[in-house]
Amino acid sequence: MIRCFYLGACSSLIALIFLCLAWELRLAPVVPGGTWLALKCLPLLAPLFGILNGRRYTYQWASMLILLYLAEGIVRATTEGGTGQVLAIAEICLALIFFCSCVGYARLTRPTAR
């Protein structure tokens, strides 16, 4: 079960990084040609190595960080149309998968659970 949460967190985080980059640089940028909004993927790089190495503390704080991306996805899904809305819904799904995986992993790896 721990392995499922680990794989879910790793894959959804990497997918979210690529989604943010593709969204703002190519698929549906706010300004044609890409924008500085692509830099929103930089905070997602901070927990990447901790998540890949299975560090429990990283899973704990990254679960709070991802809520910003969930909120952004909700806002953009309700305000944009077309491709932007579809990408926002994908961001919501990936953020939820990551959040649930982080919480599950942190819960199963706590010292009292062993």
Secondary structure, 3 states (H helix, E strand, C coil): CHHHHHHHHHHHHHHHHHHHHHHHHHHCCCCCCCCHHHHHHHHHHCCHHHHHCCCHHHHHHHHHHHHHHHHHHHHHHHHCCCHHHHHHHHHHHHHHHHHHHHHHHHHHCCHHHC
